[in-house]
Amino acid sequence: MTLDLFQSPEPATQISLWKSIFGLFIVLFATFVGVEIRVNNEDEEP
């Protein structure tokens, strides 16, 4: 007989893994958007 408490570690690690991947994606996306805005600003100066 197994308790429900001991059956939960796998989904918890999966959720934390997806949170990490999603956070990394947000950081990379923000970096690329920042670079694109900087490139557009340099093009408009002259």
HELIX and SHEET records of a PDB file:
HELIX    1   1 ASP A    4  GLN A    7  5                                   4    
HELIX    2   2 PRO A    9  GLU A   44  1                                  36    
END                                                                             
